[in-house]
Amino acid sequence: MLCSIYKSTKKDGAYLYIAKKDDFTPVPEALMDMFGRPQFVMVVNLAGRTLALVDVEKVKTSINEEGFFLQLPPPPENLLDKYKEQKAQQK
């Protein structure tokens, strides 16, 4: 399965996967407004491939069922919580 990947110009680390290059018709208008002007990254064949941050099967399923997949960046690490956890373990 081939898909085109675009990165967001408004949200760092957000990527949009679609089935056909430059065909954003399946993507809701509200999502496109939030995403900003899509910047083309590459076309990739998802068959037999792994992706760094997302499960390739979730990407395929979402593209087949909804016409697109939105990859968002992982939430930032809360350093205060991490510090508190380390302190608690030291006691």
PyMOL Python script that loads the backbone (N, CA, C, O; Angstrom):
from pymol import cmd

cmd.read_pdbstr("""\
ATOM      1  N   MET A   1       0.839  -1.178   0.000  1.00  0.00           N
ATOM      2  CA  MET A   1       0.000   0.000   0.000  1.00  0.00           C
ATOM      3  C   MET A   1       0.890   1.248   0.000  1.00  0.00           C
ATOM      4  O   MET A   1       1.703   1.439   0.904  1.00  0.00           O
ATOM      5  N   LEU A   2       0.728   2.078  -1.005  1.00  0.00           N
ATOM      6  CA  LEU A   2       1.451   3.339  -1.086  1.00  0.00           C
ATOM      7  C   LEU A   2       0.656   4.434  -0.384  1.00  0.00           C
ATOM      8  O   LEU A   2      -0.572   4.463  -0.452  1.00  0.00           O
ATOM      9  N   CYS A   3       1.370   5.334   0.292  1.00  0.00           N
ATOM     10  CA  CYS A   3       0.705   6.496   0.863  1.00  0.00           C
ATOM     11  C   CYS A   3       1.665   7.680   0.794  1.00  0.00           C
ATOM     12  O   CYS A   3       2.884   7.519   0.726  1.00  0.00           O
ATOM     13  N   SER A   4       1.083   8.856   0.814  1.00  0.00           N
ATOM     14  CA  SER A   4       1.866  10.092   0.805  1.00  0.00           C
ATOM     15  C   SER A   4       1.851  10.677   2.207  1.00  0.00           C
ATOM     16  O   SER A   4       0.831  10.647   2.896  1.00  0.00           O
ATOM     17  N   ILE A   5       2.991  11.207   2.617  1.00  0.00           N
ATOM     18  CA  ILE A   5       3.134  11.759   3.958  1.00  0.00           C
ATOM     19  C   ILE A   5       3.429  13.250   3.849  1.00  0.00           C
ATOM     20  O   ILE A   5       4.267  13.684   3.059  1.00  0.00           O
ATOM     21  N   TYR A   6       2.715  14.022   4.669  1.00  0.00           N
ATOM     22  CA  TYR A   6       2.874  15.473   4.715  1.00  0.00           C
ATOM     23  C   TYR A   6       3.110  15.896   6.154  1.00  0.00           C
ATOM     24  O   TYR A   6       2.565  15.305   7.086  1.00  0.00           O
ATOM     25  N   LYS A   7       3.933  16.933   6.324  1.00  0.00           N
ATOM     26  CA  LYS A   7       4.123  17.462   7.674  1.00  0.00           C
ATOM     27  C   LYS A   7       3.357  18.774   7.807  1.00  0.00           C
ATOM     28  O   LYS A   7       3.110  19.482   6.831  1.00  0.00           O
ATOM     29  N   SER A   8       2.994  19.067   9.045  1.00  0.00           N
ATOM     30  CA  SER A   8       2.222  20.260   9.342  1.00  0.00           C
ATOM     31  C   SER A   8       3.107  21.492   9.366  1.00  0.00           C
ATOM     32  O   SER A   8       4.258  21.434   9.801  1.00  0.00           O
ATOM     33  N   THR A   9       2.572  22.595   8.902  1.00  0.00           N
ATOM     34  CA  THR A   9       3.270  23.866   8.999  1.00  0.00           C
ATOM     35  C   THR A   9       2.847  24.629  10.248  1.00  0.00           C
ATOM     36  O   THR A   9       3.399  25.687  10.550  1.00  0.00           O
ATOM     37  N   LYS A  10       1.856  24.088  10.985  1.00  0.00           N
ATOM     38  CA  LYS A  10       1.379  24.751  12.196  1.00  0.00           C
ATOM     39  C   LYS A  10       1.752  24.015  13.476  1.00  0.00           C
ATOM     40  O   LYS A  10       1.918  24.647  14.519  1.00  0.00           O
ATOM     41  N   LYS A  11       1.886  22.695  13.417  1.00  0.00           N
ATOM     42  CA  LYS A  11       2.135  21.911  14.629  1.00  0.00           C
ATOM     43  C   LYS A  11       3.356  21.027  14.415  1.00  0.00           C
ATOM     44  O   LYS A  11       3.328  20.093  13.614  1.00  0.00           O
ATOM     45  N   ASP A  12       4.432  21.333  15.144  1.00  0.00           N
ATOM     46  CA  ASP A  12       5.657  20.538  15.027  1.00  0.00           C
ATOM     47  C   ASP A  12       5.395  19.075  15.360  1.00  0.00           C
ATOM     48  O   ASP A  12       4.728  18.766  16.348  1.00  0.00           O
ATOM     49  N   GLY A  13       5.916  18.191  14.545  1.00  0.00           N
ATOM     50  CA  GLY A  13       5.807  16.763  14.798  1.00  0.00           C
ATOM     51  C   GLY A  13       4.511  16.127  14.341  1.00  0.00           C
ATOM     52  O   GLY A  13       4.319  14.927  14.536  1.00  0.00           O
ATOM     53  N   ALA A  14       3.609  16.901  13.734  1.00  0.00           N
ATOM     54  CA  ALA A  14       2.353  16.347  13.224  1.00  0.00           C
ATOM     55  C   ALA A  14       2.527  15.983  11.754  1.00  0.00           C
ATOM     56  O   ALA A  14       3.041  16.768  10.957  1.00  0.00           O
ATOM     57  N   TYR A  15       2.086  14.769  11.416  1.00  0.00           N
ATOM     58  CA  TYR A  15       2.194  14.273  10.043  1.00  0.00           C
ATOM     59  C   TYR A  15       0.858  13.710   9.600  1.00  0.00           C
ATOM     60  O   TYR A  15       0.134  13.104  10.390  1.00  0.00           O
ATOM     61  N   LEU A  16       0.537  13.914   8.333  1.00  0.00           N
ATOM     62  CA  LEU A  16      -0.711  13.433   7.756  1.00  0.00           C
ATOM     63  C   LEU A  16      -0.371  12.429   6.663  1.00  0.00           C
ATOM     64  O   LEU A  16       0.396  12.726   5.748  1.00  0.00           O
ATOM     65  N   TYR A  17      -0.952  11.235   6.770  1.00  0.00           N
ATOM     66  CA  TYR A  17      -0.762  10.167   5.787  1.00  0.00           C
ATOM     67  C   TYR A  17      -2.050  10.072   4.975  1.00  0.00           C
ATOM     68  O   TYR A  17      -3.134   9.961   5.547  1.00  0.00           O
ATOM     69  N   ILE A  18      -1.942  10.115   3.645  1.00  0.00           N
ATOM     70  CA  ILE A  18      -3.106   9.975   2.780  1.00  0.00           C
ATOM     71  C   ILE A  18      -2.798   8.976   1.665  1.00  0.00           C
ATOM     72  O   ILE A  18      -1.635   8.718   1.352  1.00  0.00           O
ATOM     73  N   ALA A  19      -3.853   8.421   1.072  1.00  0.00           N
ATOM     74  CA  ALA A  19      -3.690   7.372   0.065  1.00  0.00           C
ATOM     75  C   ALA A  19      -3.132   7.901  -1.260  1.00  0.00           C
ATOM     76  O   ALA A  19      -2.305   7.243  -1.890  1.00  0.00           O
ATOM     77  N   LYS A  20      -3.579   9.081  -1.681  1.00  0.00           N
ATOM     78  CA  LYS A  20      -3.161   9.619  -2.984  1.00  0.00           C
ATOM     79  C   LYS A  20      -2.513  10.981  -2.790  1.00  0.00           C
ATOM     80  O   LYS A  20      -3.026  11.834  -2.066  1.00  0.00           O
ATOM     81  N   LYS A  21      -1.391  11.165  -3.443  1.00  0.00           N
ATOM     82  CA  LYS A  21      -0.660  12.419  -3.319  1.00  0.00           C
ATOM     83  C   LYS A  21      -1.535  13.617  -3.688  1.00  0.00           C
ATOM     84  O   LYS A  21      -2.185  13.640  -4.733  1.00  0.00           O
ATOM     85  N   ASP A  22      -1.532  14.594  -2.811  1.00  0.00           N
ATOM     86  CA  ASP A  22      -2.243  15.866  -2.987  1.00  0.00           C
ATOM     87  C   ASP A  22      -3.764  15.732  -3.033  1.00  0.00           C
ATOM     88  O   ASP A  22      -4.442  16.670  -3.452  1.00  0.00           O
ATOM     89  N   ASP A  23      -4.317  14.597  -2.617  1.00  0.00           N
ATOM     90  CA  ASP A  23      -5.779  14.418  -2.561  1.00  0.00           C
ATOM     91  C   ASP A  23      -6.212  14.469  -1.099  1.00  0.00           C
ATOM     92  O   ASP A  23      -6.212  13.454  -0.403  1.00  0.00           O
ATOM     93  N   PHE A  24      -6.579  15.659  -0.649  1.00  0.00           N
ATOM     94  CA  PHE A  24      -6.967  15.870   0.746  1.00  0.00           C
ATOM     95  C   PHE A  24      -8.481  15.834   0.946  1.00  0.00           C
ATOM     96  O   PHE A  24      -8.970  16.225   2.005  1.00  0.00           O
ATOM     97  N   THR A  25      -9.229  15.368  -0.058  1.00  0.00           N
ATOM     98  CA  THR A  25     -10.688  15.355   0.044  1.00  0.00           C
ATOM     99  C   THR A  25     -11.209  14.533   1.223  1.00  0.00           C
ATOM    100  O   THR A  25     -12.238  14.910   1.784  1.00  0.00           O
ATOM    101  N   PRO A  26     -10.556  13.414   1.644  1.00  0.00           N
ATOM    102  CA  PRO A  26     -11.105  12.673   2.782  1.00  0.00           C
ATOM    103  C   PRO A  26     -10.831  13.348   4.140  1.00  0.00           C
ATOM    104  O   PRO A  26     -11.427  12.966   5.147  1.00  0.00           O
ATOM    105  N   VAL A  27      -9.950  14.330   4.169  1.00  0.00           N
ATOM    106  CA  VAL A  27      -9.551  14.959   5.429  1.00  0.00           C
ATOM    107  C   VAL A  27     -10.555  16.054   5.786  1.00  0.00           C
ATOM    108  O   VAL A  27     -10.817  16.940   4.972  1.00  0.00           O
ATOM    109  N   PRO A  28     -11.125  16.002   7.004  1.00  0.00           N
ATOM    110  CA  PRO A  28     -12.096  17.034   7.402  1.00  0.00           C
ATOM    111  C   PRO A  28     -11.490  18.435   7.347  1.00  0.00           C
ATOM    112  O   PRO A  28     -10.311  18.631   7.640  1.00  0.00           O
ATOM    113  N   GLU A  29     -12.316  19.396   6.967  1.00  0.00           N
ATOM    114  CA  GLU A  29     -11.861  20.782   6.826  1.00  0.00           C
ATOM    115  C   GLU A  29     -11.296  21.330   8.138  1.00  0.00           C
ATOM    116  O   GLU A  29     -10.297  22.049   8.133  1.00  0.00           O
ATOM    117  N   ALA A  30     -11.934  20.992   9.258  1.00  0.00           N
ATOM    118  CA  ALA A  30     -11.452  21.469  10.565  1.00  0.00           C
ATOM    119  C   ALA A  30     -10.036  20.956  10.856  1.00  0.00           C
ATOM    120  O   ALA A  30      -9.209  21.676  11.416  1.00  0.00           O
ATOM    121  N   LEU A  31      -9.773  19.713  10.470  1.00  0.00           N
ATOM    122  CA  LEU A  31      -8.437  19.143  10.665  1.00  0.00           C
ATOM    123  C   LEU A  31      -7.422  19.849   9.769  1.00  0.00           C
ATOM    124  O   LEU A  31      -6.304  20.128  10.200  1.00  0.00           O
ATOM    125  N   MET A  32      -7.799  20.132   8.549  1.00  0.00           N
ATOM    126  CA  MET A  32      -6.895  20.829   7.632  1.00  0.00           C
ATOM    127  C   MET A  32      -6.582  22.239   8.147  1.00  0.00           C
ATOM    128  O   MET A  32      -5.456  22.715   8.001  1.00  0.00           O
ATOM    129  N   ASP A  33      -7.567  22.904   8.745  1.00  0.00           N
ATOM    130  CA  ASP A  33      -7.338  24.233   9.321  1.00  0.00           C
ATOM    131  C   ASP A  33      -6.328  24.155  10.455  1.00  0.00           C
ATOM    132  O   ASP A  33      -5.434  24.996  10.551  1.00  0.00           O
ATOM    133  N   MET A  34      -6.465  23.147  11.316  1.00  0.00           N
ATOM    134  CA  MET A  34      -5.543  22.961  12.429  1.00  0.00           C
ATOM    135  C   MET A  34      -4.152  22.567  11.933  1.00  0.00           C
ATOM    136  O   MET A  34      -3.141  22.996  12.489  1.00  0.00           O
ATOM    137  N   PHE A  35      -4.112  21.753  10.890  1.00  0.00           N
ATOM    138  CA  PHE A  35      -2.871  21.213  10.363  1.00  0.00           C
ATOM    139  C   PHE A  35      -2.054  22.277   9.635  1.00  0.00           C
ATOM    140  O   PHE A  35      -0.824  22.258   9.676  1.00  0.00           O
ATOM    141  N   GLY A  36      -2.732  23.190   8.978  1.00  0.00           N
ATOM    142  CA  GLY A  36      -2.036  24.205   8.183  1.00  0.00           C
ATOM    143  C   GLY A  36      -1.780  23.701   6.772  1.00  0.00           C
ATOM    144  O   GLY A  36      -2.300  22.661   6.367  1.00  0.00           O
ATOM    145  N   ARG A  37      -0.975  24.446   6.031  1.00  0.00           N
ATOM    146  CA  ARG A  37      -0.666  24.048   4.653  1.00  0.00           C
ATOM    147  C   ARG A  37       0.237  22.819   4.695  1.00  0.00           C
ATOM    148  O   ARG A  37       1.353  22.892   5.207  1.00  0.00           O
ATOM    149  N   PRO A  38      -0.236  21.687   4.160  1.00  0.00           N
ATOM    150  CA  PRO A  38       0.574  20.470   4.186  1.00  0.00           C
ATOM    151  C   PRO A  38       1.849  20.625   3.366  1.00  0.00           C
ATOM    152  O   PRO A  38       1.824  21.143   2.249  1.00  0.00           O
ATOM    153  N   GLN A  39       2.951  20.175   3.929  1.00  0.00           N
ATOM    154  CA  GLN A  39       4.231  20.208   3.231  1.00  0.00           C
ATOM    155  C   GLN A  39       4.623  18.761   2.913  1.00  0.00           C
ATOM    156  O   GLN A  39       4.833  17.950   3.815  1.00  0.00           O
ATOM    157  N   PHE A  40       4.715  18.456   1.625  1.00  0.00           N
ATOM    158  CA  PHE A  40       5.002  17.089   1.188  1.00  0.00           C
ATOM    159  C   PHE A  40       6.352  16.622   1.717  1.00  0.00           C
ATOM    160  O   PHE A  40       7.345  17.347   1.654  1.00  0.00           O
ATOM    161  N   VAL A  41       6.371  15.381   2.246  1.00  0.00           N
ATOM    162  CA  VAL A  41       7.602  14.786   2.756  1.00  0.00           C
ATOM    163  C   VAL A  41       8.065  13.665   1.831  1.00  0.00           C
ATOM    164  O   VAL A  41       9.183  13.697   1.317  1.00  0.00           O
ATOM    165  N   MET A  42       7.181  12.653   1.618  1.00  0.00           N
ATOM    166  CA  MET A  42       7.561  11.529   0.767  1.00  0.00           C
ATOM    167  C   MET A  42       6.375  10.614   0.493  1.00  0.00           C
ATOM    168  O   MET A  42       5.333  10.700   1.143  1.00  0.00           O
ATOM    169  N   VAL A  43       6.566   9.735  -0.489  1.00  0.00           N
ATOM    170  CA  VAL A  43       5.648   8.633  -0.749  1.00  0.00           C
ATOM    171  C   VAL A  43       6.340   7.388  -0.209  1.00  0.00           C
ATOM    172  O   VAL A  43       7.529   7.176  -0.445  1.00  0.00           O
ATOM    173  N   VAL A  44       5.586   6.567   0.518  1.00  0.00           N
ATOM    174  CA  VAL A  44       6.176   5.374   1.119  1.00  0.00           C
ATOM    175  C   VAL A  44       5.265   4.176   0.882  1.00  0.00           C
ATOM    176  O   VAL A  44       4.041   4.302   0.869  1.00  0.00           O
ATOM    177  N   ASN A  45       5.878   3.020   0.695  1.00  0.00           N
ATOM    178  CA  ASN A  45       5.130   1.769   0.582  1.00  0.00           C
ATOM    179  C   ASN A  45       5.048   1.165   1.974  1.00  0.00           C
ATOM    180  O   ASN A  45       6.074   0.816   2.557  1.00  0.00           O
ATOM    181  N   LEU A  46       3.844   1.037   2.512  1.00  0.00           N
ATOM    182  CA  LEU A  46       3.657   0.538   3.871  1.00  0.00           C
ATOM    183  C   LEU A  46       3.734  -0.978   3.968  1.00  0.00           C
ATOM    184  O   LEU A  46       3.809  -1.521   5.071  1.00  0.00           O
ATOM    185  N   ALA A  47       3.717  -1.662   2.847  1.00  0.00           N
ATOM    186  CA  ALA A  47       3.763  -3.122   2.857  1.00  0.00           C
ATOM    187  C   ALA A  47       5.096  -3.613   3.409  1.00  0.00           C
ATOM    188  O   ALA A  47       6.158  -3.240   2.911  1.00  0.00           O
ATOM    189  N   GLY A  48       5.034  -4.446   4.433  1.00  0.00           N
ATOM    190  CA  GLY A  48       6.229  -5.040   5.008  1.00  0.00           C
ATOM    191  C   GLY A  48       7.181  -4.041   5.645  1.00  0.00           C
ATOM    192  O   GLY A  48       8.386  -4.284   5.706  1.00  0.00           O
ATOM    193  N   ARG A  49       6.662  -2.945   6.109  1.00  0.00           N
ATOM    194  CA  ARG A  49       7.496  -1.873   6.650  1.00  0.00           C
ATOM    195  C   ARG A  49       7.098  -1.579   8.091  1.00  0.00           C
ATOM    196  O   ARG A  49       5.952  -1.795   8.485  1.00  0.00           O
ATOM    197  N   THR A  50       8.046  -1.088   8.865  1.00  0.00           N
ATOM    198  CA  THR A  50       7.742  -0.586  10.207  1.00  0.00           C
ATOM    199  C   THR A  50       7.984   0.921  10.207  1.00  0.00           C
ATOM    200  O   THR A  50       8.806   1.433   9.446  1.00  0.00           O
ATOM    201  N   LEU A  51       7.263   1.610  11.061  1.00  0.00           N
ATOM    202  CA  LEU A  51       7.420   3.049  11.198  1.00  0.00           C
ATOM    203  C   LEU A  51       7.949   3.356  12.596  1.00  0.00           C
ATOM    204  O   LEU A  51       7.709   2.596  13.534  1.00  0.00           O
ATOM    205  N   ALA A  52       8.655   4.447  12.730  1.00  0.00           N
ATOM    206  CA  ALA A  52       9.347   4.762  13.980  1.00  0.00           C
ATOM    207  C   ALA A  52       8.396   5.039  15.146  1.00  0.00           C
ATOM    208  O   ALA A  52       8.616   4.528  16.244  1.00  0.00           O
ATOM    209  N   LEU A  53       7.358   5.826  14.938  1.00  0.00           N
ATOM    210  CA  LEU A  53       6.535   6.268  16.061  1.00  0.00           C
ATOM    211  C   LEU A  53       5.112   5.715  16.087  1.00  0.00           C
ATOM    212  O   LEU A  53       4.414   5.872  17.088  1.00  0.00           O
ATOM    213  N   VAL A  54       4.675   5.078  15.020  1.00  0.00           N
ATOM    214  CA  VAL A  54       3.305   4.564  14.979  1.00  0.00           C
ATOM    215  C   VAL A  54       3.279   3.143  14.432  1.00  0.00           C
ATOM    216  O   VAL A  54       4.191   2.713  13.725  1.00  0.00           O
ATOM    217  N   ASP A  55       2.221   2.430  14.772  1.00  0.00           N
ATOM    218  CA  ASP A  55       2.003   1.071  14.284  1.00  0.00           C
ATOM    219  C   ASP A  55       1.518   1.143  12.837  1.00  0.00           C
ATOM    220  O   ASP A  55       0.486   1.751  12.555  1.00  0.00           O
ATOM    221  N   VAL A  56       2.251   0.534  11.939  1.00  0.00           N
ATOM    222  CA  VAL A  56       1.932   0.599  10.516  1.00  0.00           C
ATOM    223  C   VAL A  56       0.535   0.031  10.236  1.00  0.00           C
ATOM    224  O   VAL A  56      -0.139   0.491   9.314  1.00  0.00           O
ATOM    225  N   GLU A  57       0.098  -0.954  11.013  1.00  0.00           N
ATOM    226  CA  GLU A  57      -1.245  -1.518  10.803  1.00  0.00           C
ATOM    227  C   GLU A  57      -2.333  -0.500  11.142  1.00  0.00           C
ATOM    228  O   GLU A  57      -3.374  -0.471  10.487  1.00  0.00           O
ATOM    229  N   LYS A  58      -2.105   0.331  12.151  1.00  0.00           N
ATOM    230  CA  LYS A  58      -3.062   1.390  12.491  1.00  0.00           C
ATOM    231  C   LYS A  58      -3.139   2.414  11.360  1.00  0.00           C
ATOM    232  O   LYS A  58      -4.216   2.917  11.037  1.00  0.00           O
ATOM    233  N   VAL A  59      -2.000   2.713  10.770  1.00  0.00           N
ATOM    234  CA  VAL A  59      -1.964   3.660   9.653  1.00  0.00           C
ATOM    235  C   VAL A  59      -2.758   3.096   8.479  1.00  0.00           C
ATOM    236  O   VAL A  59      -3.593   3.793   7.904  1.00  0.00           O
ATOM    237  N   LYS A  60      -2.505   1.844   8.123  1.00  0.00           N
ATOM    238  CA  LYS A  60      -3.219   1.205   7.006  1.00  0.00           C
ATOM    239  C   LYS A  60      -4.720   1.172   7.254  1.00  0.00           C
ATOM    240  O   LYS A  60      -5.506   1.529   6.377  1.00  0.00           O
ATOM    241  N   THR A  61      -5.116   0.743   8.451  1.00  0.00           N
ATOM    242  CA  THR A  61      -6.537   0.653   8.786  1.00  0.00           C
ATOM    243  C   THR A  61      -7.205   2.011   8.692  1.00  0.00           C
ATOM    244  O   THR A  61      -8.290   2.135   8.124  1.00  0.00           O
ATOM    245  N   SER A  62      -6.561   3.033   9.247  1.00  0.00           N
ATOM    246  CA  SER A  62      -7.129   4.370   9.230  1.00  0.00           C
ATOM    247  C   SER A  62      -7.264   4.911   7.802  1.00  0.00           C
ATOM    248  O   SER A  62      -8.275   5.524   7.459  1.00  0.00           O
ATOM    249  N   ILE A  63      -6.255   4.683   6.988  1.00  0.00           N
ATOM    250  CA  ILE A  63      -6.332   5.149   5.591  1.00  0.00           C
ATOM    251  C   ILE A  63      -7.444   4.416   4.847  1.00  0.00           C
ATOM    252  O   ILE A  63      -8.182   5.038   4.083  1.00  0.00           O
ATOM    253  N   ASN A  64      -7.580   3.106   5.054  1.00  0.00           N
ATOM    254  CA  ASN A  64      -8.626   2.332   4.381  1.00  0.00           C
ATOM    255  C   ASN A  64     -10.023   2.721   4.843  1.00  0.00           C
ATOM    256  O   ASN A  64     -10.948   2.780   4.032  1.00  0.00           O
ATOM    257  N   GLU A  65     -10.189   2.989   6.146  1.00  0.00           N
ATOM    258  CA  GLU A  65     -11.517   3.271   6.688  1.00  0.00           C
ATOM    259  C   GLU A  65     -11.898   4.752   6.630  1.00  0.00           C
ATOM    260  O   GLU A  65     -13.053   5.084   6.362  1.00  0.00           O
ATOM    261  N   GLU A  66     -10.929   5.645   6.879  1.00  0.00           N
ATOM    262  CA  GLU A  66     -11.237   7.069   6.958  1.00  0.00           C
ATOM    263  C   GLU A  66     -10.635   7.892   5.820  1.00  0.00           C
ATOM    264  O   GLU A  66     -11.052   9.025   5.578  1.00  0.00           O
ATOM    265  N   GLY A  67      -9.652   7.317   5.123  1.00  0.00           N
ATOM    266  CA  GLY A  67      -9.016   8.026   4.028  1.00  0.00           C
ATOM    267  C   GLY A  67      -7.756   8.775   4.416  1.00  0.00           C
ATOM    268  O   GLY A  67      -7.087   9.351   3.559  1.00  0.00           O
ATOM    269  N   PHE A  68      -7.425   8.773   5.706  1.00  0.00           N
ATOM    270  CA  PHE A  68      -6.228   9.466   6.164  1.00  0.00           C
ATOM    271  C   PHE A  68      -5.820   8.945   7.542  1.00  0.00           C
ATOM    272  O   PHE A  68      -6.592   8.264   8.216  1.00  0.00           O
ATOM    273  N   PHE A  69      -4.592   9.279   7.946  1.00  0.00           N
ATOM    274  CA  PHE A  69      -4.106   8.991   9.299  1.00  0.00           C
ATOM    275  C   PHE A  69      -3.346  10.213   9.778  1.00  0.00           C
ATOM    276  O   PHE A  69      -2.506  10.747   9.054  1.00  0.00           O
ATOM    277  N   LEU A  70      -3.630  10.659  10.986  1.00  0.00           N
ATOM    278  CA  LEU A  70      -2.941  11.803  11.568  1.00  0.00           C
ATOM    279  C   LEU A  70      -2.002  11.311  12.656  1.00  0.00           C
ATOM    280  O   LEU A  70      -2.432  10.686  13.626  1.00  0.00           O
ATOM    281  N   GLN A  71      -0.723  11.596  12.487  1.00  0.00           N
ATOM    282  CA  GLN A  71       0.278  11.246  13.496  1.00  0.00           C
ATOM    283  C   GLN A  71       0.619  12.511  14.275  1.00  0.00           C
ATOM    284  O   GLN A  71       1.073  13.502  13.703  1.00  0.00           O
ATOM    285  N   LEU A  72       0.394  12.467  15.587  1.00  0.00           N
ATOM    286  CA  LEU A  72       0.722  13.595  16.446  1.00  0.00           C
ATOM    287  C   LEU A  72       1.976  13.276  17.242  1.00  0.00           C
ATOM    288  O   LEU A  72       2.267  12.107  17.497  1.00  0.00           O
ATOM    289  N   PRO A  73       2.720  14.296  17.636  1.00  0.00           N
ATOM    290  CA  PRO A  73       3.935  14.033  18.409  1.00  0.00           C
ATOM    291  C   PRO A  73       3.586  13.503  19.792  1.00  0.00           C
ATOM    292  O   PRO A  73       2.502  13.788  20.301  1.00  0.00           O
ATOM    293  N   PRO A  74       4.488  12.733  20.413  1.00  0.00           N
ATOM    294  CA  PRO A  74       4.212  12.265  21.764  1.00  0.00           C
ATOM    295  C   PRO A  74       4.151  13.463  22.710  1.00  0.00           C
ATOM    296  O   PRO A  74       4.792  14.484  22.461  1.00  0.00           O
ATOM    297  N   PRO A  75       3.381  13.341  23.795  1.00  0.00           N
ATOM    298  CA  PRO A  75       3.291  14.464  24.723  1.00  0.00           C
ATOM    299  C   PRO A  75       4.653  14.734  25.356  1.00  0.00           C
ATOM    300  O   PRO A  75       5.452  13.813  25.522  1.00  0.00           O
ATOM    301  N   PRO A  76       4.921  15.986  25.708  1.00  0.00           N
ATOM    302  CA  PRO A  76       6.212  16.292  26.318  1.00  0.00           C
ATOM    303  C   PRO A  76       6.341  15.616  27.677  1.00  0.00           C
ATOM    304  O   PRO A  76       5.359  15.440  28.398  1.00  0.00           O
ATOM    305  N   GLU A  77       7.552  15.248  28.006  1.00  0.00           N
ATOM    306  CA  GLU A  77       7.824  14.582  29.272  1.00  0.00           C
ATOM    307  C   GLU A  77       7.720  15.607  30.409  1.00  0.00           C
ATOM    308  O   GLU A  77       8.272  16.703  30.315  1.00  0.00           O
ATOM    309  N   ASN A  78       7.015  15.245  31.473  1.00  0.00           N
ATOM    310  CA  ASN A  78       6.885  16.121  32.631  1.00  0.00           C
ATOM    311  C   ASN A  78       8.084  15.874  33.540  1.00  0.00           C
ATOM    312  O   ASN A  78       8.129  14.882  34.268  1.00  0.00           O
ATOM    313  N   LEU A  79       9.043  16.773  33.491  1.00  0.00           N
ATOM    314  CA  LEU A  79      10.282  16.584  34.238  1.00  0.00           C
ATOM    315  C   LEU A  79      10.071  16.669  35.747  1.00  0.00           C
ATOM    316  O   LEU A  79      10.789  16.011  36.500  1.00  0.00           O
ATOM    317  N   LEU A  80       9.108  17.460  36.207  1.00  0.00           N
ATOM    318  CA  LEU A  80       8.834  17.553  37.640  1.00  0.00           C
ATOM    319  C   LEU A  80       8.316  16.226  38.174  1.00  0.00           C
ATOM    320  O   LEU A  80       8.762  15.758  39.221  1.00  0.00           O
ATOM    321  N   ASP A  81       7.378  15.622  37.458  1.00  0.00           N
ATOM    322  CA  ASP A  81       6.867  14.312  37.877  1.00  0.00           C
ATOM    323  C   ASP A  81       7.974  13.267  37.879  1.00  0.00           C
ATOM    324  O   ASP A  81       8.043  12.435  38.783  1.00  0.00           O
ATOM    325  N   LYS A  82       8.827  13.308  36.884  1.00  0.00           N
ATOM    326  CA  LYS A  82       9.940  12.355  36.807  1.00  0.00           C
ATOM    327  C   LYS A  82      10.887  12.544  37.996  1.00  0.00           C
ATOM    328  O   LYS A  82      11.344  11.562  38.581  1.00  0.00           O
ATOM    329  N   TYR A  83      11.182  13.778  38.350  1.00  0.00           N
ATOM    330  CA  TYR A  83      12.052  14.080  39.485  1.00  0.00           C
ATOM    331  C   TYR A  83      11.433  13.564  40.788  1.00  0.00           C
ATOM    332  O   TYR A  83      12.109  12.940  41.606  1.00  0.00           O
ATOM    333  N   LYS A  84      10.131  13.837  40.964  1.00  0.00           N
ATOM    334  CA  LYS A  84       9.440  13.379  42.175  1.00  0.00           C
ATOM    335  C   LYS A  84       9.459  11.857  42.275  1.00  0.00           C
ATOM    336  O   LYS A  84       9.642  11.305  43.360  1.00  0.00           O
ATOM    337  N   GLU A  85       9.271  11.186  41.155  1.00  0.00           N
ATOM    338  CA  GLU A  85       9.293   9.728  41.121  1.00  0.00           C
ATOM    339  C   GLU A  85      10.671   9.193  41.512  1.00  0.00           C
ATOM    340  O   GLU A  85      10.778   8.231  42.271  1.00  0.00           O
ATOM    341  N   GLN A  86      11.707   9.815  40.995  1.00  0.00           N
ATOM    342  CA  GLN A  86      13.085   9.386  41.337  1.00  0.00           C
ATOM    343  C   GLN A  86      13.368   9.617  42.812  1.00  0.00           C
ATOM    344  O   GLN A  86      14.006   8.778  43.449  1.00  0.00           O
ATOM    345  N   LYS A  87      12.913  10.728  43.372  1.00  0.00           N
ATOM    346  CA  LYS A  87      13.120  11.023  44.779  1.00  0.00           C
ATOM    347  C   LYS A  87      12.386  10.006  45.660  1.00  0.00           C
ATOM    348  O   LYS A  87      12.907   9.564  46.684  1.00  0.00           O
ATOM    349  N   ALA A  88      11.184   9.648  45.249  1.00  0.00           N
ATOM    350  CA  ALA A  88      10.398   8.677  46.015  1.00  0.00           C
ATOM    351  C   ALA A  88      11.066   7.311  46.014  1.00  0.00           C
ATOM    352  O   ALA A  88      11.026   6.593  47.014  1.00  0.00           O
ATOM    353  N   GLN A  89      11.675   6.955  44.902  1.00  0.00           N
ATOM    354  CA  GLN A  89      12.361   5.658  44.802  1.00  0.00           C
ATOM    355  C   GLN A  89      13.635   5.634  45.635  1.00  0.00           C
ATOM    356  O   GLN A  89      14.066   4.565  46.069  1.00  0.00           O
ATOM    357  N   GLN A  90      14.234   6.772  45.862  1.00  0.00           N
ATOM    358  CA  GLN A  90      15.469   6.844  46.631  1.00  0.00           C
ATOM    359  C   GLN A  90      15.227   6.687  48.135  1.00  0.00           C
ATOM    360  O   GLN A  90      16.144   6.343  48.881  1.00  0.00           O
ATOM    361  N   LYS A  91      14.003   6.938  48.572  1.00  0.00           N
ATOM    362  CA  LYS A  91      13.684   6.847  50.015  1.00  0.00           C
ATOM    363  C   LYS A  91      13.530   5.435  50.476  1.00  0.00           C
ATOM    364  O   LYS A  91      13.264   5.195  51.653  1.00  0.00           O
TER     365      LYS A  91
END
""", "prot")
cmd.dss("prot")
cmd.show_as("cartoon", "prot")
cmd.util.cbc("prot")
cmd.orient("prot")
